Structures are given as structure tokens and as C-alpha cells.
Amino acid sequence: MFTNQNQGQITTVSSQNTALGEPSRSQVINERRFTDDLRGDRLSLINQATGFISLGLFGLLVTLTYVGRQEIEADAGQMLIAGLLLVGGSWLVALLQRLRKIDEAIWIYALYVNIALGVLLLTTHPLTLRTLPFVLPVFSFMLGLMLDRRGRFIIALMAIAVGLGAPALAVPDIASYQLLPHQTIVGLLILFAALLADQITNELYAMTQSAIEAYRHERRTHDELFNKREALQRALRRSEVLAQQLIASNRALDQARQQAEAAKQSRGEFLSNMSHELRTPLNAIIGFSETMLRFPQMYDDTALPDPYVRDVNQIFSSGRQLMHVIDDILDLTRVDAGQLDIQLERVSLREIILGTLATAKGLVGPKPIRLESSLPDPLPDAWADEGRLRQVLLNLYSNAAKYTEEGFIKLTVTHDEARISFAVQDTGCGIAAEDHDRMFQEFQQAQSSRRDPRAGTGLGLAISRRLLELMNGTIRFESAPGKGSTFTFDVPLYVGQDTAAATPSDSQAASEPVRSAAS
């Protein structure tokens, strides 16, 4: 049904689309094979019809010969030759079709049909000359549907030549031959059939081209949907794998959390038990050493020799220091368990600061260190736990005294409308940048060659941070090696009855983050 010209147009359009990335070479081949199949089906149909016609001619020939009609016997030779041409041509066309040589098969069919009709027209029989030429437009039209424009007009000229030339060759004197009116009509019909085949073929080509474009669009849409579905399936499979990994990770994390909680509970129980076990003998050591130093009347007013006083005093100081360590450990276990009681109330800072400065003199000892302070007048009242606020200040002074050999330790107090800020500045050895992240961790200390040999266990800052969180406060520091350190913390300012009325909720809210952090 499609011509060589149309096939060439389809191939050209397909090649251009392929260059644009639309149809592939295999699609173009498949489209051409499709058109060849359509033309082959049509050729097979008319070739089979021609074969049946040839068999009919043979049957008519045999019948008329048997009847013995004289006017038919004269054309028996032409009919036999035409029948043989039709049978042989039909067989050859069928063979070429099996070999998928469609173009060659169409031209062979056109040649053997025209030659066979030309042989039949080599007669002077009036009925044959008047009827048989009208078969030529029909064959021209059918062949024109399967050829390109040039081919269909070649076939038309071939049919006109057969329709006009064959009867002329049958006349003994060609000079006396006259063109009959029906022959003119046949020629015009042949040209009309060629034009009609050309028009129909162009319309069929446009329809087919539109169908091919729709098919290509459908294939592109199908491929895109298929690729998206494949990508979605891959994403779903990855999601399933990630979900399984997440479930496994959650299980591992849950197990690790349970183990950490069990380890923390075991650690807390161990520290609590050990602290209680150590507290009993320490109380005896501290009590007896203090009695020996301060109450000689308990020993018949017999004073200790000076060398003994120095050693017993060391025993007493060391016992007190160890008792402070045990208290810190007990506070830490209580905070972890959420059992540390904080009583938020109005606190007068003057007594706390004066008491802390007096204690700091003992912490400094014989070191050439000045104790300085910068306090506002009057000092505001804080909303905090008095004992725990004093403990935080003493911890910061204790750290400053341990790591400062000379210079000063200065306390600066400032406040605004909501917060009171305390800054403890020293001129000690400072803290290296790599140690900043672990300064508020339990049992962690900065590495320093100038560390006081009496330095503690690294619990002071950790306990201070926990206590300040329970009092709705914060703590931070600035330090550099060789430039000293400044620890700054703040607590809420006492603002009157509104703050006092919020004591339970504030205390509870403050304790919640600590329990979360401990867990």
C-alpha cells in the first residue's frame, strides 16, 4: 500500500527524529517492514486473483476447444500463451514475496500482467478488442497503490502502450489501422486511475504518518512510565532496606540505652555505697584529728609537740578534702537519679559572698595570690538554693586556687532586670582549646604541668553545671593557655511574690532536663 517514495519519506523523517533522539534505528526498520508487509498483503491478494483468472482462461480455452467454435479456436494460441504467462508470473511473484523482495515482485507482476493482456489483445476479434482493454485501468489503479509517483505513471504509460499498440500489431496493414473510440476512453481511464491512486496514496501516507507519530508518542510515554515505575520500585526496595536497617539500628540503640542505664544505675549504686562506707571512718579520722588539735583538755591539757601538730593538721585537712570529694560523689548520684532536693527561695548574696571569700583565703594558703572583688552596691537578692549557690562559688574558687600560682582571683557580680551574673577570674595557667569540650564532664580535668598536687577528681565543674541547671541557671568559661580563665554563671534575680509563688514548678522544671541528660 505504501510506495517507495513514501517509504523514503518515512525513512528520512525517521532518520531526522533519530538524530533528535526520538525513534531508534530499530524502530525505523520495523516501520519499513510494516509498510512492506502491507504492500505484500495487497500484492498477494491481486496475485492470487490473477492466478484464478489464468485458471479460468485455461478452463474457457478447454471448453471452447471442446465445443469447437471456429471463432474462438483462432485465438486459442494467444489464450494459451497468456495463461502460461499469468501462471508463471504468479509463481515468480510468490517466490519473490517469500524472499521479502517486495519491490521486485511488484514490477514483475506489472510486467507479466501487461504482457499477458498485450498477448490477448493481439487479435481482431471485436468483442475482445472492445472489452479486454478496460481491464488495464483496474490493474493500473491497483499497482499504482503499491508504487511511488514515478512508478505509477510508468505503469500507466505501459498500460496505454499495451492498450493501443497490441491491437495495432494484430492488423495486417498498420497504415490502415484506426484508433477506436473505446481505446481513447481506456487511455483516459488509465491516466485517471493513476491520478486517483496518487491522491489516495498521499492521503493514506498522511494518515499512516500520523498513526506512526502517535505510535511513537505512545511508545515514548510507555517507556517513560516504565522507567519511572522501575525507579519507583528501586526506591521502594531501598526504602524497605533502609527501614529494616533503621529497625535494626533502633533495636541496637535500645539495647545500648538499656545497657547504659543499667551501667549508670550500677555506677550510682556503687558510688553511693562506697561513699557511705568511706564516710564512717572519715568522720572518725576528722573528729579525732580536730579534737587533738583544738581541744587539748580532752587529753589532760597536754599539748601536741609542734612536729605532731603539723602532721595531725595535714591529716585533718586531707580528711576534710576527702569528705568534700565524697559529698560531690553523693550529689552526683542524687542528680543522676533525680533525687537531689533544690529549695528555691530568696537568697541574700552578701553573706554567701563574704563567707566564700573567707573560705577562699584558706584555699589559697601561702600562695602570693590576691583575692579581689567587684560588687554592686547594694547587692541584689537571688532566686536560688542558698547552700547550692555557695557550693558552686566554692567549687570555682577551689579550681582557681588549684591552678593559680600567683596573681589574683577576682569575683565580679553584675545583674540586669532578670538575671544575676557571677564571674570568677584568675591568672592561672589557663586551659588549652582541645580541653574546652570536656571541662564540664564528670571525672575530666585539663592537662597542665602546673597543676596543684592537691587537685581533686574533676567533679567540681560537673556538679556545678548540674546544680545551676536545677536552679534555672547556666555556666560558661573563657580560657587560653598562659592567660588564665574566667568562669561565668548566672541565676535568676529575685523579683518578688510572683517568683516565690512559682517555686514548685520552677524546681520541677529545672530538674527534668537533668534527669534527661543523666539518662
HUFENKA-V823561 format. One record per backbone hydrogen bond with DSSP energy under -0.5 kcal/mol. NH is the residue of the N-H (numbers start at 1). CO is the residue of the C=O. If there is no record, write none. Layout:
NH;CO, NH;CO
This chain:
2;35, 7;3, 8;4, 9;5, 10;6, 11;7, 12;8, 13;9, 14;10, 15;11, 16;12, 17;13, 18;14, 19;15, 20;16, 21;18, 22;17, 28;24, 29;25, 30;26, 31;27, 32;28, 33;29, 34;30, 35;31, 36;32, 37;33, 38;34, 39;35, 40;36, 41;37, 42;38, 43;39, 44;40, 45;41, 46;42, 47;43, 48;44, 49;45, 50;46, 51;47, 52;48, 53;49, 54;50, 55;51, 56;52, 57;53, 58;54, 59;55, 60;56, 61;57, 62;58, 63;59, 64;60, 65;61, 66;62, 67;63, 68;64, 69;64, 72;69, 73;69, 74;70, 75;72, 76;73, 79;75, 80;76, 81;77, 82;78, 83;79, 84;80, 85;81, 86;82, 87;83, 88;84, 89;85, 90;86, 91;87, 92;88, 93;89, 94;90, 95;91, 96;92, 97;93, 98;94, 99;95, 100;97, 101;96, 102;100, 105;101, 106;102, 107;103, 108;104, 109;105, 110;106, 111;107, 112;108, 113;109, 114;110, 115;111, 116;112, 117;113, 118;114, 119;115, 120;116, 121;117, 122;119, 123;121, 129;125, 130;126, 131;127, 132;128, 134;131, 135;132, 136;133, 137;133, 138;134, 139;135, 140;136, 141;137, 142;138, 143;139, 144;140, 145;141, 146;143, 147;144, 152;148, 153;149, 154;150, 155;151, 156;152, 157;153, 158;154, 159;155, 160;156, 161;157, 162;158, 163;159, 164;160, 165;161, 166;162, 168;164, 169;165, 170;166, 171;167, 171;168, 174;172, 176;173, 177;174, 183;180, 184;180, 185;181, 186;182, 187;183, 188;184, 189;185, 190;186, 191;187, 192;188, 193;189, 194;190, 195;191, 196;192, 197;193, 198;194, 199;195, 200;196, 201;197, 202;198, 203;199, 204;200, 205;201, 206;202, 207;203, 208;204, 209;205, 210;206, 211;207, 212;208, 213;209, 214;210, 215;211, 216;212, 217;213, 218;214, 219;215, 220;216, 221;217, 222;218, 223;219, 224;220, 225;221, 226;222, 227;223, 228;224, 229;225, 230;226, 231;227, 232;228, 233;229, 234;230, 235;231, 236;232, 237;233, 238;234, 239;235, 240;236, 241;237, 242;238, 243;239, 244;240, 245;241, 246;242, 247;243, 248;244, 249;245, 250;246, 251;247, 252;248, 253;249, 254;250, 255;251, 256;252, 257;253, 258;254, 259;255, 260;256, 261;257, 262;258, 263;259, 264;260, 265;261, 266;262, 267;263, 268;264, 269;265, 270;266, 271;267, 272;268, 273;269, 274;270, 275;271, 276;272, 277;273, 278;274, 279;275, 280;276, 281;277, 282;278, 283;279, 284;280, 285;281, 286;282, 287;283, 288;284, 289;285, 290;286, 291;287, 292;288, 293;289, 294;290, 295;291, 298;295, 299;296, 300;297, 301;296, 302;296, 302;299, 303;301, 309;305, 310;306, 311;307, 312;308, 313;309, 314;310, 315;311, 316;312, 317;313, 318;314, 319;315, 320;316, 321;317, 322;318, 323;319, 324;320, 325;321, 326;322, 327;323, 328;324, 329;325, 330;326, 331;327, 332;328, 333;329, 334;330, 335;331, 336;332, 337;333, 338;334, 338;335, 339;334, 340;334, 341;339, 344;342, 345;384, 347;382, 349;347, 349;380, 352;348, 353;349, 354;350, 355;351, 356;352, 357;353, 358;354, 359;355, 360;356, 361;357, 362;358, 362;359, 363;359, 364;360, 365;361, 367;364, 368;405, 369;367, 370;407, 372;370, 372;409, 374;411, 382;347, 383;492, 384;345, 384;382, 386;384, 389;385, 390;386, 391;387, 392;388, 393;389, 394;390, 395;391, 396;392, 397;393, 398;394, 399;395, 400;396, 401;397, 402;398, 403;399, 404;401, 407;368, 408;406, 409;370, 410;425, 411;372, 412;410, 412;423, 413;374, 414;421, 416;419, 420;491, 421;414, 422;489, 423;412, 424;487, 425;410, 425;423, 426;485, 427;408, 429;403, 435;432, 436;433, 438;435, 439;436, 441;438, 443;458, 444;441, 444;458, 448;446, 451;448, 452;402, 455;452, 463;459, 464;460, 465;461, 466;462, 467;463, 468;464, 469;465, 470;466, 471;467, 472;469, 473;468, 474;490, 476;488, 478;486, 480;484, 482;429, 483;480, 484;428, 485;426, 486;478, 487;424, 488;476, 488;486, 489;422, 490;474, 491;420, 492;471, 493;418, 494;381, 499;496, 500;496, 501;497, 502;498, 502;499, 503;500, 506;502, 507;503, 508;504, 509;505, 510;506, 511;507, 512;508, 513;509, 514;510, 515;511, 516;512, 517;513, 518;514, 519;515
